[in-house]
């Protein structure tokens, strides 16, 4: 077996998580041969959802590498410099990074890393002293594997039998939402994705605009993201480690109670929606353009002639059912972690915690194999690591922790939070 077939780490999937790891490994001290494989022929990141003027909800510094290595040539600032647009970006004074620009940055990072390969699918991972990865092209071996296959679009049960040209997930919004002039459109989902789709539809020129756009959310209102300073402590490394030590019930309760710190709507988006509705209704007299339905659950979807009848239940009045008639339904109902079916040969050796693989403090799956052979999982431990696990905020830190495990070192952690999360006895409560 020659050196080109064996690697210290092989990554499966090239989304932001594994791309962060690949970028930091590219300049990591010491020899850590690595390879990252992506089954798609070319890079993509929510390409079907790149609605014009959509922006990120995180800081410019929460890129692939900066919060671990600010000097890395794979930073967002390095991308701007390489493209000759650093001064222009500064002068533009964006309140938030345009999502399309961040997507272009990610593609740039993938293209300049020779260890990232597209168009090669990992079909199985087995273990024989080392991990044996079979792809659609070859077989390679690795001491460690990093899984970053991302997520898949999710829709509720009432929609699953009807998906097609007139019912689709928001991840397909850009190609499928053309030609909606004069139609009735219903957007289901009260998060940022639903808000962006709704705003895009009601902001189109009159000749391209739907006749009516309804917006349905099971939340009690269209809530903003909680992006305040102390709330953002939930998205720091120290809190991630603290969260992992809590009992399962406490962790699940936290994720439910604080979902708006991750999945709320940007205040600027909400303000623009409200202003657009004001202008249409009071200035232009278009009183039939918008219908807003918070606090509703979709309980059924049925064909109604050439259209759809979306049946709603109001949480405050469960006995009274409502209905939205729509020609097109857009499901902005989120994503779920994709199943790594290629792990089937060793699946019975990996520990589970509910639907997730049970991980240790370095994001390695607990299993019955050697301690120096690891499968790392990224963006797949929401219940063990909290809402930040699927967020961009901890990409670089998590990647660095994985690299530290590979190198048998430990990098310095950031300064502790201002908040004291762990329970400690005060002097008056001390015992012994």
N, C-alpha and C positions, 0 to 999 in steps of 0.2 A: 504494500500500500504506500503510494508516494505522498509527498507533503500536500499536493494539490487536492487530494481527496479527503484529508482529515483536517478538522478545524477545532479550535478551542471553543468556539461558539457559532452555532448556525441559528439564524432567525427565520421564523416562518411567518410570513406576512410583512408588508412594508407600508403600514400606516404611520401616523405620527409617533406612536410609542416605540416601535422597533426602529424607526428611522432616527429617533433620538439616540437610542443605544448604538446604532451603527455609526452615527456621527461622532459620538464621544469615543467609541472604540477606534475610530480612524486615526485619532491623534493621541491615543492612550499610551503612556510610557510602557516599555516592555513589549515583548512579542506576544500578541494575542490574535492569531489568525482567525478571521471571521468571515462569514458569508451570510447574506440575507436574501431570501428567495420570496418572490411575489408571483402569484399565478397570473395576475392580469398582465396584459401585454405592455401596458404603460401606466404611469402613475396616475392615480385619481384620488380625490378627497372630497366627498359629497358633491361631485361634479353636477349631478342632476338637481342639486339644491342651491347652486350658486346664484341666488337671486340678486339682481343689480342693487347696489348700495347696501347690502347686508354687511354687518361688521362683527368682529369678534367681541366677546364679552369678558376677555381677560387682557392683562397688561401686555404691552409690546415685549417685555422682558421674559415672558413665559413662552419662549420659543423652544427649539429642540435642545439647546445646550447652555444658554446664557446663565441660568441659575445654578449651574454646576461649574461651567468653565466659560467665563465672560470673554476670554481671549480666543475662543474657538473660531476657526474659519468657517464654521457652519452656522453662525448666529444670524439672526434676522438683519442686524446691522451690517454684517459682512455681505449678505445678499444685496442689500441696498447699495453698498459701496461697489460691489462687483458689477451691478447693473448701471452704475453711473447716476443713480437717482437719490442719493442720500440727502443732498441739500433740498431737492424738490420735496421729498417726504417731510422734511422738517418744516419747510415753508407752507406745506399744505395744512399743517396743524389739524390733522385728523383727531377727532375726539376718541376714536377707536380705530383699530387697524381694519381696513377693508378685508373682508373674508376672502375675496378672490385674490388679493395680493398675498395673503398668508398662504393660500393654496399654491400660488405660483412659487413662493419661497420654498415650500415643502418639496415641490417637484425639482426645483433647482438643487436642493440638498441631495436628493436621490440621484440626480444625474452626475453630480461631481464626485460621487463615492463609488469607486470601482468595485467595492465589495457588495453592492446592491445589484441584484439581477432580477429582471422582469421576464414574464412569460415562462416561468418555471414553477410548476405546482408540486408541492410535497404531498404525496399520496399516502405515505405511511411512515411511522416512526416506531422502530423496535429497539431493543437493547441487547447487546452482547459484549459486555465489558465497556463498550462505548455505545453511544446512540447511533443507530443505523437509519438514515433518512433516504427513502426511495422517492425519487421525483419522476416526472414524466420524461425526463431526459437521462438521468444517471442515478448512481448511488453514492452518497457521501457519508462520512462519519463525523461525529463531534463528541467532545467531552461534555458539552452543555448545549441546551436548546432554549431559545427564547421564543415564546409564542405571542404574537401580536396580530391576530387575524381580525381583530375589530368586532364589529357588530352587524346585525342584519335588521332590516326594516321590520317593524312589528305593527300589526293591525289587530283590533279586537275581533272576536269570533263572528259577530254579525256581518263583518265586511269580507271575510275570507273567501266566500263562495262567489263574490261579485267583482273581484279585482279584474281590471282591464282598462280599456280606453277611457271609460267614464267614471271609474272608481280606482284611485291609485294613491300610493303613499307619497308623502311630500318629498321623499328622496328622489322622486321622478318628476318633480314639479316643473322644472325648466323645459324639458322636451314635451311634456304632456299637457301643459296648460296653454298652449297656443290655440287660437281659433275659438275663444270662448265668448266672443262678442254676442250680446243679446241672450246669453244663457243664464240659468240660475245655478249658482255654485255654492256648495256648502263646505266650509272648512271645519274639520273636527280636530280639536286639540288646542289647549290654552297656554302652551309654552312659546318659546321664541320662534320656533319653526312655523307654528300656526300663525303667529302674529305677522311674520314676514310674508307668508303666502297671502294672508288676508290684505295686508297693506299693498302688496304688489297688484292684486286684483282690483282694488278700489281706486288705485292711482293711475290706471291705464287711460290713455286718451279715449274720449267718448266713442270713437269708431271701433275700438278694440275692447271696450269695457263690458263685463257681464251685466245683464239686466238687474240682477240682485245677487248680493254676496252675503251669505249667512255665516256666522261664526259661533261654533258650539264648544263649550268647555265644561268639564265636570267640576272644575274648581268654582268656588263661590263667587269669584270675580276674575277679571283679567289682571292678575297680580304682577307687580314689578319684581325683578331680581333683587335680592338683598345683597348689595355689593358694598356694604359699609365696612370700615376698617376692622372692627373687632370681629365681625362675622367672617372676614377673610382669614382670620386665624384658623378656621376650619380647613383651610387650603394650604397650610404650612406643614413641613415635614414632621415637626414635633407632635402636631395634633394627629397626624396619620398614625404615628407609632402609639400614641395614647389610645386612640380609637381601637386599634387592633387588640389592646389588652382588656377591653370592656367585655362584659358577657354578651352573648348573642342577642338576648332580648333588648338590652339597652342599645345595642348598635342598630337593630332594626327600627326601634322607636325613633332614634335620632334621624335616620335617613328619611323616615316619613315626615317628621316634624320640620325638617330643615331643607326640604326639597327645593324651596324657592331660592336658596343660596346658589343653586346650580341650574335650575330649570325655570326660573322666572323670566319675565320679559324685560328687555332693556327699557329704561324709562324714556329714552329718546324715541324708541319705536312706538311706545304707547302714546306719547305726546303727538307724534306725527299722525298716528291713526285717528286720534281724537280731533285734531285740527282738520284732517281731511274730511271726516264725517261732518264736522261743523260747516265747512265750506260747501259741501255738496247739499246738505239739508237746508241751511239757512241762507246761503248766498246764491246758490244755483237752483234752489227749489227742487232738488232731486230727492224726494222724501222716501223713495222706494228702493234705494240702492243697497242699504245696509240693514241687516237684522242681527242683533247680538243676543246670544242665549247662554249666559253663564249658569252654573249650578245645574247642568243637565247631563244626564247619562244617555248615551245611545243604546237603546235596548233591542232595536231591530232595524233592518234595512230591507225594503221590499221593492220589487219592480212595480212601477205605476205607469203603464203605457210605455212610452219611450223614455221615461224619467225614473227617478227614485223617490220613494217615500221614506224619509229618515225619522223614525219614531223616537221621541225623547221622553224621559221621565225627570221631573223636577224633584230634587232632593228634599225641598221644603214642602212639596205637595205631591207625594208619591202616588196618590190616587188619581191625579189629573195628568193625563198623557197629552203630549203635544206632538206636532209633526212639522217637518220642514220638507218641502217639495223641491227637488234639485235635479238638474240635468247632469251635473258633475259633482262628485264628492271627493274631496281631498282629505286624506287621513294623515294628520300631523300628530301621530300617536307614539312617536318615539322608536327606540331601537332596543334590541336585546343582544346579549353576548352571543356570538356565533359559536356553534358547537365544533370543537376540533376533532372531527371524525378520524383524522389521520393518526390519532393516538390510540386507536382501537387495539393494536397489538399489545400495548402495555397498560391499558385502561384499568385492569383489575389490580394493578400494583400501585395506583395513585390514590391517595386519600381524598375523600370528598367531604364537603361541609354543605349539605343541601345540594343546590344546583351548581355550586362552585367547587373548584379544587381547593383543598386546604393548603394554605401557604405558610411559610415561616416569615421571619422578620425581614428577609432579603427577597421576598416574592418568589421563592422557590417552592415548588409543590412538594409536600411531604410524601415520601414513598418508601418502599422497602429496598431501594437500591443503594449503591455506595454514596457516602456523604460528599464525595468530590465529583459526583456526576449529578447535574441538576437540570430540571425543566423549570424555567422561569415563565410566569404568566403575567401579561400586562393588560390593563383595562378589563380584568376579569375577576375582580375581588371586591365588588361594591359592598357586599355584606360584611366583609372582613376588614376593609380599609376605608370605607365611607364614600361619600359623594365625590371626593376629590379623585378617587381612583379612575374615573372615566373622564376626568377633566384635564385640560392642558396644563393646569397649574403645577403639577408635580412630575411632569415628564422627565425633565433633566435630573431631578433628584433621584427618582426611582431608577433611572438608567445608571446613574453613578453608583447607587447601592448595589446593583447587579454587577457592575464592573469591579467594585471593591470585593465582592464575593469571589469573582473569578481570579483576582489578583491576591486574595488573602490579605487584604489591608482594610482599613476603615478611614474614610475621609472625615474631616471635621464637619460636624453639623452646624447649621446656622445658630446664632444666638437664641437662647430660649425665648418663648413668647412672653409678652407682658402679662398674659393671663396665667393664673395658676390652675391648671386643669386637674392634676392629681390631688386626691384627698390626702391632706397632711394634718396631723394633730397640732393644734396651737399649744403654746407653752402651758396654758391653763388646763389643757386636756391631756397633757403628757402623762404617761403611766410608767411605773417601774422605778 
